Amino acid sequence: MPFARVPVVALKRLVALALPPRCPGCGEVVEADHRFCAKCWSGLRFLGDPACATCGAPFAIDRGRDARCAPCLVAPPAHDGLRAAVAYGPVARDVALKLKYGGRLALAETIARLMHRHLPDDATLIVPVPLHRRRLWTRGYNQALLIANGLSRLSGVAVARDALRRTRPTPALKGMNGRRRSQAVRGAFMASDPGRVAGQAVVLVDDVHTSGATVAACTKVLRAAGATRVTILCWARVVGADD
C-alpha cells in the first residue's frame, strides 16, 4: 500500500514543532524565521538619517541632506557612499560571528533583509568583498557572497560573485593605524573580469565595516575597471571609532 501523502501545510507545522524559529541573536523561540526576540531587537541600533552623506556616520541633529562629517570633508573617500543596517554592538556582533564562523548560513538572509532598505535605487550590480582562496577553503563559504545573494533575491539586482579577487592573504587589521591598514591591503585585490564591472553602478557588500581600508582598496580596483559608481553596503559598522 502506498504511503499517504502528507499535506504541505501539515508538514510545515510538523517541521515548525520539531525545529521552531529561533531569534538570530540569542536563540530563543520566536514566531517566525528571521525575527528577533524583543530583547535582541531593542539591542540593535538601526542606522539611517540624519547621517553623513558620504560615509553614513550618524549625526546627532539633522544638518541637511548633503552634509558631510569632518573626516570626509578633509579626506573624501574613494567610494560614493557607505551605509550600514546597524551599529556594531553586542547583538550585531553575535549575529555576524554566527554567520562568519559558526556556519549559521541562514543568517545571511536575515542580515540581507535588514540591509535591503539601504540598497541604492540606481544599483545595477552587487559585488561581494572576496576572501582569499585559503580562507575560503578553510571556512567553506564567503559570508559577504551569501549576503549579496540574499540582497539579489530581494531586489532583483544581479550579483557578480567573481568580479573581484583577493590575490594574497592579508593580516588582521585590528590594532593598526590608518597608514599600516592601507599598506596591508595595497595590491591585495584585482578585477577578474573588468568588462563585467565597466559602466555599472556597483554596490560593494561586506558584513562588518571597521577601518574602511579593505573597501577602499576594493573601490579603487572597481573604479579602475570602469565602474561608474561604487557604494558600500554592510550589515554593521563601528560608530564613534576611527573608521
C-alpha positions as CSV (number, residue, x, y, z in Angstrom):
1,M,0.0,0.0,0.0
2,P,1.5,3.4,-1.0
3,F,2.1,5.9,1.8
4,A,-0.5,8.6,2.2
5,R,0.6,12.0,1.1
6,V,1.1,14.5,3.9
7,P,-0.4,17.9,3.1
8,V,2.2,20.6,2.7
9,V,0.6,22.8,5.4
10,A,0.6,19.9,7.9
11,L,4.2,19.1,7.0
12,K,5.3,22.6,7.7
13,R,3.5,22.6,11.0
14,L,5.4,19.4,12.0
15,V,8.7,20.9,11.0
16,A,7.9,24.1,13.0
17,L,7.1,22.0,16.1
18,A,10.4,20.0,15.7
19,L,12.5,22.9,14.6
20,P,10.8,26.1,15.8
21,P,12.1,29.5,14.5
22,R,14.7,31.0,16.8
23,C,16.0,34.5,17.4
24,P,19.1,35.2,15.4
25,G,20.7,36.9,18.4
26,C,20.0,34.7,21.5
27,G,18.4,31.6,20.1
28,E,15.1,31.9,21.9
29,V,12.0,30.6,20.1
30,V,10.2,33.3,18.1
31,E,7.1,33.4,16.0
32,A,8.7,33.3,12.5
33,D,12.1,32.9,10.7
34,H,14.4,35.9,10.7
35,R,12.6,37.5,13.6
36,F,14.4,38.8,16.6
37,C,13.1,38.5,20.2
38,A,12.1,41.8,21.8
39,K,15.3,42.0,23.9
40,C,17.6,41.4,20.9
41,W,15.6,43.7,18.7
42,S,15.9,46.5,21.2
43,G,19.6,45.8,21.4
44,L,20.1,46.7,17.7
45,R,20.8,50.3,16.9
46,F,19.4,50.8,13.4
47,L,21.2,53.4,11.3
48,G,19.8,55.9,8.9
49,D,19.3,59.7,8.5
50,P,20.5,62.1,9.8
51,A,23.9,60.9,8.7
52,C,26.9,62.0,6.7
53,A,26.0,61.9,3.0
54,T,29.3,60.2,2.2
55,C,30.3,57.7,5.0
56,G,26.9,57.3,6.7
57,A,28.2,58.3,10.1
58,P,25.2,59.2,12.2
59,F,24.6,62.9,13.2
60,A,23.0,63.9,16.5
61,I,21.0,66.5,14.6
62,D,19.9,67.0,11.0
63,R,22.5,69.0,9.2
64,G,20.9,68.8,5.8
65,R,20.7,66.2,3.0
66,D,24.2,66.8,1.6
67,A,26.0,67.4,4.9
68,R,29.3,65.6,5.4
69,C,31.3,64.8,8.5
70,A,34.7,66.5,9.2
71,P,36.8,63.4,8.2
72,C,35.0,63.1,4.8
73,L,35.5,66.9,4.2
74,V,39.2,66.7,5.0
75,A,39.9,63.4,3.1
76,P,37.0,62.4,0.8
77,P,36.8,58.6,0.4
78,A,37.1,56.9,-3.0
79,H,33.6,55.4,-2.7
80,D,30.3,57.2,-3.5
81,G,28.6,56.5,-0.2
82,L,28.5,54.0,2.7
83,R,25.5,52.7,4.5
84,A,25.1,50.0,7.2
85,A,21.9,48.4,8.6
86,V,23.0,48.7,12.3
87,A,25.7,50.0,14.5
88,Y,28.3,47.4,15.7
89,G,27.3,46.2,19.1
90,P,26.8,43.0,21.1
91,V,23.8,41.7,19.2
92,A,25.0,42.8,15.8
93,R,28.4,41.3,16.6
94,D,27.0,37.9,17.7
95,V,24.9,37.6,14.5
96,A,27.9,38.4,12.4
97,L,30.1,35.9,14.2
98,K,27.5,33.1,14.0
99,L,27.4,33.6,10.2
100,K,31.1,34.1,9.7
101,Y,32.5,31.4,12.0
102,G,29.5,29.4,13.3
103,G,28.2,28.1,10.0
104,R,24.8,29.6,10.5
105,L,24.3,30.3,6.8
106,A,20.6,31.2,7.1
107,L,21.6,34.3,9.0
108,A,22.8,35.8,5.7
109,E,19.1,36.1,4.6
110,T,18.3,37.7,8.0
111,I,21.1,40.2,7.5
112,A,20.2,40.9,3.9
113,R,16.6,41.7,4.8
114,L,17.7,44.4,7.2
115,M,20.2,45.8,4.7
116,H,17.8,45.9,1.8
117,R,16.3,49.2,2.7
118,H,19.7,50.9,2.1
119,L,20.3,49.4,-1.3
120,P,20.6,52.4,-3.7
121,D,17.8,52.7,-6.3
122,D,20.3,53.1,-9.1
123,A,22.3,49.9,-8.3
124,T,22.9,47.7,-11.3
125,L,25.4,45.2,-9.9
126,I,26.2,43.7,-6.5
127,V,29.8,42.7,-5.7
128,P,30.8,40.9,-2.5
129,V,34.2,41.6,-0.8
130,P,36.2,38.5,-1.7
131,L,38.0,36.1,0.5
132,H,41.5,34.7,-0.3
133,R,41.3,31.1,-1.6
134,R,43.0,29.8,1.5
135,R,40.4,31.4,3.8
136,L,37.6,30.2,1.5
137,W,38.9,26.6,1.6
138,T,39.1,26.7,5.4
139,R,35.7,28.3,6.0
140,G,33.9,26.8,3.1
141,Y,32.0,29.9,2.1
142,N,32.2,33.7,1.8
143,Q,29.8,35.3,4.1
144,A,29.8,38.5,2.0
145,L,28.7,36.5,-1.0
146,L,25.9,34.8,0.9
147,I,24.6,38.3,2.0
148,A,25.0,39.6,-1.6
149,N,22.9,36.6,-2.9
150,G,20.2,37.5,-0.3
151,L,20.1,41.1,-1.4
152,S,19.9,40.0,-5.1
153,R,16.9,37.8,-4.3
154,L,15.1,40.7,-2.6
155,S,16.0,43.3,-5.2
156,G,16.5,41.6,-8.5
157,V,19.9,43.2,-8.9
158,A,22.5,40.8,-10.3
159,V,25.5,39.5,-8.3
160,A,28.9,39.3,-9.8
161,R,30.4,36.9,-7.4
162,D,33.9,36.8,-9.0
163,A,34.2,40.4,-10.1
164,L,36.9,40.9,-7.5
165,R,39.6,38.5,-6.5
166,R,41.8,38.7,-3.4
167,T,45.3,38.0,-4.8
168,R,47.0,37.4,-1.5
169,P,46.1,36.8,2.1
170,T,46.0,39.9,4.3
171,P,46.6,40.2,8.1
172,A,44.0,41.2,10.6
173,L,43.8,45.0,10.5
174,K,42.7,45.4,14.2
175,G,45.2,47.5,16.1
176,M,46.9,49.0,13.1
177,N,46.8,52.7,12.4
178,G,45.4,54.1,9.1
179,R,48.6,54.0,7.2
180,R,49.5,50.5,8.2
181,R,46.0,49.3,7.3
182,S,46.3,50.8,3.8
183,Q,49.7,49.3,3.3
184,A,48.4,45.8,4.4
185,V,45.7,45.7,1.7
186,R,47.5,47.6,-1.0
187,G,47.6,45.4,-4.2
188,A,45.6,42.7,-2.5
189,F,42.6,42.9,-4.9
190,M,42.2,42.7,-8.7
191,A,39.3,42.8,-11.1
192,S,38.8,39.3,-12.5
193,D,36.6,40.5,-15.4
194,P,36.8,44.3,-15.9
195,G,34.2,44.0,-18.7
196,R,31.6,42.8,-16.1
197,V,32.1,45.9,-14.0
198,A,32.6,48.6,-16.6
199,G,29.6,51.0,-16.8
200,Q,27.9,49.6,-13.7
201,A,26.7,51.3,-10.6
202,V,28.3,48.8,-8.2
203,V,27.2,48.0,-4.6
204,L,30.1,46.5,-2.7
205,V,28.8,44.2,0.1
206,D,30.5,43.2,3.3
207,D,29.4,42.0,6.7
208,V,31.2,44.4,9.1
209,H,32.8,47.8,8.4
210,T,35.6,48.9,10.7
211,S,38.6,50.7,9.4
212,G,37.5,51.1,5.8
213,A,40.8,50.1,4.4
214,T,39.5,46.9,2.7
215,V,36.6,48.6,1.0
216,A,38.8,51.5,0.0
217,A,41.2,49.1,-1.8
218,C,38.3,47.3,-3.5
219,T,36.7,50.6,-4.5
220,K,39.9,51.7,-6.3
221,V,40.1,48.5,-8.2
222,L,36.4,48.7,-9.2
223,R,36.9,52.3,-10.3
224,A,39.9,51.4,-12.4
225,A,37.8,48.6,-14.0
226,G,35.3,51.2,-15.2
227,A,32.5,51.2,-12.5
228,T,30.6,54.5,-12.8
229,R,29.6,54.4,-9.1
230,V,30.7,52.4,-6.1
231,T,28.7,52.4,-2.9
232,I,29.4,50.3,0.2
233,L,26.6,48.4,2.0
234,C,27.3,46.3,5.1
235,W,25.5,44.7,8.0
236,A,27.2,46.6,10.9
237,R,29.6,49.4,11.2
238,V,31.7,50.7,14.1
239,V,30.3,54.0,15.2
240,G,32.5,56.5,17.2
241,A,35.8,54.9,16.3
242,D,38.4,55.9,13.7
243,D,36.9,54.1,10.8
